[in-house]
Amino acid sequence: MNFSELFKLSGLLGRFSPDGKCLASCVQHRLVVRDASTLQILHLYSCVDQIQYIEWSSDSQFILCAMYKRGLVQVWSLEQPDWHCKIDEGSAGLVASCWSPDGRHILNTTEFHLRITVWSLCTKSVSYIKYPKACQQGVAFTKDGRYMAVAERRDCKDFISIFVCRNWQLLRHFDTETQDLFGIEWAPNGCVLAAWDTCLEYKVLLYSLDGRLLSSYRAYEWPLGIKSIAWSPSSQFLAIGSFDEKVRILNHVTWKKITELEHPAVITSKKTIVYKEVEKSPTLGTERLSFPPTRALASSLFSTQSKYDICQVPVSLHYIKPVADKANPKVGVGMLAFSADNCFLATKNDNIPNAVWIWDIRKLKLAVVLEQLYTIQCFQWDPCKPRLAVCTGSSRVYLWSPAGCVVVKVPGEGDFQIVSLSWHSSGDSMLLLSKDHFCVCYLEREEV
């Protein structure tokens, strides 16, 4: 692996463009666009205030910069650097902003979720969508960009509206059998919309494009319910992570549960490989010591090295007992992600915070557990092959593939604490983000 130098960053705002050619990052009110391969600066834009959110258009021609405190959105063009656009929501305020799939319309959600305003960059026309619901995931687009679903709340009841993105005409409007709708998400094939209830009510509802209820699923009644949801890339499986520390997988034919994946604190199966991260201080021979020590020797004396050991089962994982009398208890499966080839599912159980569980979907069995020294901050699959990247807030990045595990430390003198990462669309590189800096990790062709 090769690493770039560190660059300044604010707000964890670093994004590869969808076509993979550019990399956008923010430093306070400045937007910096670099060549993704050389990291040379291509464009430098200055916004009127500190940028709080950025998003590329689907064709990588425009970048949206949202300043929620000001109720402002500024749009910059890569093809025509002199062109720019400013959208001011005024007294209505701004809490969310995103691109439509065609990359020529911007959807702004006003304060208190009074409405969603659809601004056209081509015709300068404006459309309004009333009564959007304030929930975790209230707007969802199909992968082909043809349809948009919006969660709505009217007269103390939940509804879903489906719009045609081409002209923003309403296609379907129907009520949902939810107490308090929490989120909606399309299957990758765009045929089925999943809607799920608040954590107080375990309920998943599956709707067709024309608003018909295909199926509903409820695992249990009274305890806290759903915490996370993920579709497989093939749309064949829907994985539901729950507060009871289990993942339930539904199939796309009958929408019935095909398996239940548990996350026990003790791994007993001999068919499961447990990789445990261990840290050790380097040992130096007396012949290498010099006084005063060189900079390289001084840094190696005080740095620790990390590697994976394969543990013999049974293995006890670091378990944190949740505090029952506090809101948002750290318990249950809060992170889910399928690999690009549908063969693996990665999960994290929040009360076993240092472990990533990797399940073989073909066998519906637990294949691997990675136990880290620190809490898992983020993990993401390579978009091209079954390879998982993990970060834990340390200066190391961890990679797992069916061939094995590797730990790589980001070189440098400062303490670069990686709290987020994202893959390049080619799978050849990764963007590693800390609170104040970012760098790019390039994988060798042999490794790829």
C-alpha positions as CSV (number, residue, x, y, z in Angstrom):
1,M,0.0,0.0,0.0
2,N,1.0,3.6,-0.6
3,F,-0.3,6.6,1.3
4,S,-0.6,10.2,0.2
5,E,0.5,13.1,2.5
6,L,-2.1,14.5,4.9
7,F,-4.3,17.3,3.8
8,K,-6.5,19.6,6.0
9,L,-10.2,18.9,6.3
10,S,-13.2,20.1,8.3
11,G,-16.5,18.4,9.2
12,L,-15.4,15.0,7.7
13,L,-16.4,16.5,4.3
14,G,-14.4,14.5,1.8
15,R,-16.0,12.7,-1.2
16,F,-14.8,10.9,-4.4
17,S,-16.8,11.9,-7.4
18,P,-19.2,9.2,-8.8
19,D,-17.0,8.9,-12.0
20,G,-13.9,8.4,-9.8
21,K,-11.9,11.2,-11.5
22,C,-12.1,13.9,-8.7
23,L,-11.9,14.2,-5.0
24,A,-13.7,17.1,-3.2
25,S,-12.9,18.2,0.3
26,C,-13.7,21.2,2.6
27,V,-11.7,23.4,4.8
28,Q,-14.1,25.8,6.7
29,H,-15.7,27.8,3.9
30,R,-13.4,26.6,1.1
31,L,-14.2,23.8,-1.3
32,V,-11.1,22.1,-2.8
33,V,-11.4,19.8,-5.9
34,R,-8.4,17.6,-6.6
35,D,-7.5,15.0,-9.3
36,A,-8.3,11.7,-7.6
37,S,-5.1,10.0,-8.9
38,T,-2.5,12.8,-8.5
39,L,-4.2,14.9,-5.8
40,Q,-3.3,18.0,-7.7
41,I,-5.7,20.9,-7.1
42,L,-8.1,21.4,-10.1
43,H,-10.5,24.0,-8.7
44,L,-10.8,26.1,-5.5
45,Y,-14.1,27.6,-4.6
46,S,-15.0,29.9,-1.7
47,C,-18.5,29.8,-0.1
48,V,-20.1,32.6,2.0
49,D,-20.0,30.6,5.2
50,Q,-18.7,27.4,6.7
51,I,-19.7,24.4,4.7
52,Q,-21.7,21.8,6.6
53,Y,-22.5,19.3,3.8
54,I,-21.3,18.5,0.3
55,E,-22.7,16.2,-2.4
56,W,-21.7,15.4,-6.0
57,S,-24.2,15.3,-8.8
58,S,-24.7,11.9,-10.4
59,D,-22.8,12.9,-13.5
60,S,-19.9,14.5,-11.5
61,Q,-20.4,17.9,-13.2
62,F,-21.7,19.8,-10.2
63,I,-21.0,20.0,-6.4
64,L,-23.6,21.1,-3.9
65,C,-22.4,22.9,-0.7
66,A,-25.0,23.3,2.0
67,M,-24.8,25.9,4.8
68,Y,-27.6,25.0,7.1
69,K,-27.1,27.8,9.6
70,R,-27.5,30.3,6.8
71,G,-30.3,28.5,5.0
72,L,-28.1,28.6,1.9
73,V,-27.0,26.2,-0.8
74,Q,-24.3,27.0,-3.3
75,V,-23.7,25.0,-6.4
76,W,-20.4,24.9,-8.4
77,S,-19.7,23.6,-11.9
78,L,-16.6,21.8,-12.8
79,E,-17.0,22.3,-16.6
80,Q,-17.7,26.0,-16.3
81,P,-15.8,27.4,-13.2
82,D,-17.3,30.8,-13.7
83,W,-20.8,29.6,-13.4
84,H,-22.3,29.2,-10.0
85,C,-25.7,29.1,-8.3
86,K,-27.0,30.2,-4.9
87,I,-30.3,29.0,-3.4
88,D,-31.5,30.9,-0.3
89,E,-34.4,29.4,1.6
90,G,-34.8,32.6,3.6
91,S,-36.9,32.5,6.8
92,A,-38.0,28.9,6.0
93,G,-34.6,27.7,7.0
94,L,-32.8,24.6,5.9
95,V,-32.2,21.2,7.6
96,A,-31.3,18.9,4.6
97,S,-30.3,19.2,1.0
98,C,-29.6,16.6,-1.7
99,W,-29.4,16.1,-5.5
100,S,-32.1,14.4,-7.5
101,P,-30.8,11.4,-9.6
102,D,-30.6,13.4,-12.8
103,G,-28.1,15.8,-11.2
104,R,-30.2,18.9,-12.4
105,H,-32.6,19.3,-9.5
106,I,-31.9,20.1,-5.8
107,L,-34.3,19.0,-3.0
108,N,-34.2,21.3,0.1
109,T,-36.0,20.4,3.3
110,T,-37.0,23.4,5.3
111,E,-36.9,23.8,9.1
112,F,-39.6,21.9,11.1
113,H,-40.0,19.7,7.9
114,L,-42.7,22.1,6.6
115,R,-42.0,21.2,3.0
116,I,-39.5,20.0,0.5
117,T,-38.6,22.5,-2.2
118,V,-37.5,21.1,-5.6
119,W,-35.3,23.6,-7.5
120,S,-34.5,23.1,-11.2
121,L,-31.1,24.3,-12.4
122,C,-32.2,24.1,-16.0
123,T,-35.5,25.9,-16.0
124,K,-35.2,27.7,-12.7
125,S,-38.7,26.4,-11.8
126,V,-39.7,25.5,-8.3
127,S,-41.9,22.6,-7.0
128,Y,-43.1,22.0,-3.5
129,I,-43.8,18.7,-1.6
130,K,-45.9,19.2,1.5
131,Y,-45.9,17.4,4.8
132,P,-42.5,15.6,4.7
133,K,-42.0,13.5,7.9
134,A,-39.1,14.3,10.2
135,C,-37.6,10.8,10.4
136,Q,-34.2,9.1,10.0
137,Q,-34.7,8.3,6.3
138,G,-37.7,10.1,4.8
139,V,-36.7,10.4,1.1
140,A,-35.6,7.5,-1.0
141,F,-34.8,7.2,-4.8
142,T,-34.8,4.1,-6.9
143,K,-31.4,3.0,-8.1
144,D,-32.3,3.8,-11.7
145,G,-33.4,7.3,-10.7
146,R,-36.9,7.0,-12.1
147,Y,-38.9,7.2,-8.9
148,M,-38.8,9.0,-5.5
149,A,-40.6,7.9,-2.3
150,V,-41.3,10.5,0.4
151,A,-42.5,9.7,4.0
152,E,-45.2,12.1,5.0
153,R,-47.2,12.8,8.2
154,R,-50.7,14.3,8.0
155,D,-53.3,14.5,10.7
156,C,-51.2,12.3,13.1
157,K,-51.0,9.5,10.5
158,D,-48.2,8.2,8.3
159,F,-48.3,8.2,4.5
160,I,-46.0,7.5,1.6
161,S,-46.0,9.4,-1.7
162,I,-44.2,8.1,-4.8
163,F,-43.2,10.7,-7.4
164,V,-41.9,10.3,-11.0
165,C,-38.6,12.1,-11.0
166,R,-38.8,13.1,-14.7
167,N,-41.6,15.7,-14.0
168,W,-42.2,15.4,-10.2
169,Q,-45.8,14.2,-10.8
170,L,-47.4,12.2,-8.0
171,L,-47.7,8.6,-9.0
172,R,-49.1,7.0,-5.9
173,H,-50.2,8.2,-2.4
174,F,-51.1,5.7,0.3
175,D,-51.2,5.4,4.1
176,T,-49.0,3.0,6.0
177,E,-49.8,0.6,8.8
178,T,-47.2,2.2,11.1
179,Q,-47.5,3.9,14.5
180,D,-44.5,6.2,13.8
181,L,-42.7,5.6,10.5
182,F,-39.0,5.8,11.0
183,G,-37.5,5.1,7.5
184,I,-38.0,4.0,3.9
185,E,-35.6,2.3,1.5
186,W,-36.0,0.9,-2.0
187,A,-34.7,-2.5,-3.0
188,P,-31.8,-2.1,-5.5
189,N,-34.0,-3.4,-8.4
190,G,-36.6,-0.6,-7.6
191,C,-39.5,-3.0,-7.3
192,V,-40.1,-3.1,-3.6
193,L,-40.1,-0.3,-0.9
194,A,-39.3,-1.3,2.7
195,A,-40.8,0.9,5.4
196,W,-40.1,0.3,9.1
197,D,-41.6,1.6,12.3
198,T,-40.0,3.3,15.3
199,C,-37.9,1.2,17.7
200,L,-40.9,1.0,20.0
201,E,-42.8,-1.1,17.5
202,Y,-41.2,-4.0,15.6
203,K,-42.7,-3.8,12.2
204,V,-41.4,-3.9,8.6
205,L,-43.8,-3.3,5.7
206,L,-43.0,-4.1,2.1
207,Y,-44.8,-2.2,-0.7
208,S,-44.9,-2.5,-4.5
209,L,-44.4,0.4,-6.8
210,D,-48.1,0.9,-7.1
211,G,-48.6,1.1,-3.3
212,R,-49.9,-2.4,-2.7
213,L,-48.8,-4.0,0.7
214,L,-46.9,-7.1,-0.3
215,S,-46.1,-8.3,3.2
216,S,-45.5,-7.2,6.7
217,Y,-43.0,-8.7,9.2
218,R,-42.9,-8.6,13.0
219,A,-40.5,-10.7,15.0
220,Y,-41.8,-9.8,18.5
221,E,-44.0,-7.3,20.2
222,W,-43.0,-5.5,23.4
223,P,-39.2,-4.9,23.6
224,L,-37.3,-2.4,21.6
225,G,-37.5,-3.3,17.9
226,I,-35.6,-2.4,14.7
227,K,-32.2,-0.6,14.7
228,S,-30.9,-1.0,11.2
229,I,-31.9,-2.3,7.8
230,A,-29.9,-3.3,4.6
231,W,-30.9,-4.7,1.2
232,S,-28.5,-7.1,-0.6
233,P,-27.3,-5.8,-3.9
234,S,-29.3,-8.5,-5.7
235,S,-32.5,-7.5,-3.9
236,Q,-32.9,-11.1,-2.8
237,F,-32.4,-10.5,0.9
238,L,-33.5,-7.9,3.4
239,A,-31.4,-7.9,6.6
240,I,-33.0,-6.4,9.7
241,G,-30.8,-5.6,12.7
242,S,-32.6,-5.4,16.0
243,F,-32.2,-4.3,19.6
244,D,-32.3,-8.0,20.7
245,E,-28.8,-8.4,19.3
246,K,-30.0,-10.5,16.3
247,V,-30.2,-10.1,12.5
248,R,-33.1,-11.6,10.7
249,I,-32.9,-12.1,7.0
250,L,-36.1,-12.1,4.8
251,N,-36.2,-13.7,1.3
252,H,-37.7,-11.9,-1.7
253,V,-40.1,-14.6,-2.7
254,T,-42.3,-15.1,0.3
255,W,-40.9,-12.2,2.5
256,K,-40.6,-14.8,5.3
257,K,-37.6,-15.1,7.6
258,I,-35.0,-17.6,6.3
259,T,-32.5,-17.3,9.2
260,E,-31.7,-15.6,12.5
261,L,-28.1,-14.5,13.1
262,E,-27.2,-14.2,16.8
263,H,-24.2,-12.2,18.3
264,P,-23.2,-14.1,21.5
265,A,-20.3,-12.8,23.7
266,V,-18.6,-16.1,23.5
267,I,-17.7,-17.7,20.1
268,T,-17.8,-21.5,20.4
269,S,-18.0,-22.8,16.8
270,K,-14.8,-24.4,15.5
271,K,-15.9,-23.4,12.0
272,T,-15.6,-19.7,12.9
273,I,-12.2,-18.0,12.5
274,V,-11.5,-15.4,15.2
275,Y,-8.9,-12.7,14.4
276,K,-7.8,-10.8,17.5
277,E,-5.8,-7.6,17.1
278,V,-2.8,-7.6,19.5
279,E,-0.4,-4.7,20.1
280,K,3.3,-5.0,20.9
281,S,6.2,-2.7,21.5
282,P,9.1,-3.1,19.1
283,T,12.3,-4.7,20.4
284,L,15.6,-3.0,19.4
285,G,19.1,-4.5,19.7
286,T,21.7,-2.5,21.6
287,E,23.8,-2.2,18.5
288,R,21.0,-0.1,16.9
289,L,20.8,2.4,19.8
290,S,22.6,5.7,19.4
291,F,22.6,8.9,21.4
292,P,21.2,11.3,20.6
293,P,18.6,9.0,18.8
294,T,17.7,9.7,15.2
295,R,14.2,10.8,14.5
296,A,13.3,7.5,12.9
297,L,14.7,5.6,15.9
298,A,12.9,7.8,18.4
299,S,9.5,7.4,16.7
300,S,10.0,3.6,16.5
301,L,10.9,3.4,20.2
302,F,7.6,5.0,21.3
303,S,5.3,3.5,18.6
304,T,3.5,0.2,19.0
305,Q,3.0,-2.3,16.3
306,S,-0.3,-4.2,15.7
307,K,-1.1,-7.5,14.1
308,Y,-3.8,-10.2,14.0
309,D,-3.6,-13.4,16.0
310,I,-5.9,-16.3,15.2
311,C,-7.5,-17.4,18.4
312,Q,-8.6,-20.9,19.5
313,V,-12.3,-21.2,20.3
314,P,-14.0,-20.7,22.7
315,V,-13.2,-17.0,22.6
316,S,-14.8,-14.4,24.9
317,L,-15.4,-11.0,23.3
318,H,-15.3,-7.7,25.1
319,Y,-18.9,-7.2,26.2
320,I,-20.4,-4.0,27.6
321,K,-23.6,-4.4,29.7
322,P,-26.1,-1.7,28.5
323,V,-27.4,0.9,30.9
324,A,-31.1,0.2,31.0
325,D,-32.3,3.5,32.5
326,K,-30.7,5.8,29.8
327,A,-32.1,6.8,26.4
328,N,-30.5,5.3,23.2
329,P,-28.9,2.3,25.0
330,K,-25.8,1.0,23.3
331,V,-27.3,-2.4,22.5
332,G,-28.3,-4.2,19.3
333,V,-27.2,-4.5,15.8
334,G,-26.5,-0.9,14.6
335,M,-24.4,-1.5,11.5
336,L,-25.2,-3.8,8.5
337,A,-23.6,-4.1,5.1
338,F,-23.7,-6.7,2.3
339,S,-20.6,-7.3,0.1
340,A,-20.9,-6.3,-3.6
341,D,-21.1,-10.0,-4.7
342,N,-23.9,-10.8,-2.2
343,C,-21.7,-13.5,-0.6
344,F,-21.0,-11.9,2.8
345,L,-22.8,-9.7,5.4
346,A,-20.8,-7.6,7.9
347,T,-22.5,-6.6,11.2
348,K,-21.7,-4.8,14.4
349,N,-23.5,-5.4,17.7
350,D,-23.3,-2.2,19.7
351,N,-22.8,-3.8,23.1
352,I,-19.8,-5.8,21.7
353,P,-18.3,-2.6,20.2
354,N,-14.9,-3.9,19.2
355,A,-16.0,-6.7,17.0
356,V,-17.0,-7.0,13.3
357,W,-19.0,-10.2,12.4
358,I,-18.7,-11.5,8.9
359,W,-21.4,-14.0,7.8
360,D,-21.2,-16.3,4.8
361,I,-24.6,-15.8,3.1
362,R,-24.3,-18.8,0.9
363,K,-24.1,-21.1,4.0
364,L,-26.0,-18.7,6.3
365,K,-23.2,-19.3,8.9
366,L,-20.8,-17.1,10.8
367,A,-17.5,-17.2,9.0
368,V,-15.2,-14.7,10.7
369,V,-15.1,-12.4,13.7
370,L,-12.6,-9.6,13.9
371,E,-11.9,-8.4,17.4
372,Q,-10.2,-5.0,17.5
373,L,-8.5,-3.2,20.3
374,Y,-10.7,-0.2,20.0
375,T,-14.4,0.6,19.1
376,I,-15.4,0.1,15.5
377,Q,-16.0,3.5,14.0
378,C,-16.8,2.5,10.4
379,F,-16.6,-0.3,8.0
380,Q,-17.3,-0.5,4.2
381,W,-17.0,-3.2,1.5
382,D,-14.9,-2.8,-1.6
383,P,-17.4,-1.9,-4.4
384,C,-15.8,-4.5,-6.8
385,K,-14.9,-7.6,-4.7
386,P,-15.4,-9.2,-1.2
387,R,-13.0,-7.1,0.7
388,L,-13.9,-5.2,3.9
389,A,-12.1,-2.1,5.2
390,V,-12.4,-1.2,8.9
391,C,-11.3,1.8,11.0
392,T,-11.4,2.2,14.8
393,G,-10.3,5.7,15.5
394,S,-6.6,4.8,15.5
395,S,-3.9,5.5,12.8
396,R,-4.4,2.0,11.3
397,V,-6.7,0.7,8.6
398,Y,-7.7,-3.0,8.7
399,L,-8.6,-5.1,5.6
400,W,-10.3,-8.5,5.5
401,S,-10.9,-10.7,2.5
402,P,-11.5,-14.5,2.3
403,A,-7.7,-14.8,1.9
404,G,-7.0,-13.3,5.3
405,C,-6.5,-10.2,7.3
406,V,-4.0,-7.3,7.3
407,V,-3.2,-4.3,9.5
408,V,-1.7,-1.3,7.9
409,K,-0.5,1.8,9.8
410,V,-0.7,5.2,8.1
411,P,2.9,6.5,8.1
412,G,3.6,9.9,9.5
413,E,4.8,11.7,12.6
414,G,1.4,13.0,13.9
415,D,-1.4,10.9,15.3
416,F,-3.8,10.5,12.4
417,Q,-7.0,9.0,13.9
418,I,-9.2,7.5,11.2
419,V,-12.9,7.8,12.1
420,S,-14.4,7.3,8.6
421,L,-13.4,5.8,5.3
422,S,-14.8,5.4,1.8
423,W,-13.7,3.3,-1.3
424,H,-13.0,4.7,-4.7
425,S,-15.4,3.3,-7.3
426,S,-12.6,1.2,-8.8
427,G,-11.6,-0.4,-5.5
428,D,-8.0,0.7,-6.2
429,S,-7.9,3.3,-3.4
430,M,-9.6,4.5,-0.2
431,L,-10.2,7.9,1.3
432,L,-9.3,7.9,5.0
433,L,-10.8,10.8,7.1
434,S,-9.9,12.0,10.6
435,K,-11.4,15.0,12.4
436,D,-9.0,17.5,10.9
437,H,-7.2,15.7,8.0
438,F,-7.5,13.2,5.2
439,C,-5.3,11.1,3.1
440,V,-5.7,8.6,0.3
441,C,-4.5,5.0,0.5
442,Y,-3.5,3.5,-2.8
443,L,-3.6,-0.3,-3.0
444,E,-0.9,-2.1,-5.1
445,R,-2.1,-3.9,-8.2
446,E,-0.9,-7.2,-6.8
447,E,-3.0,-6.6,-3.7
448,V,-6.0,-5.7,-5.7
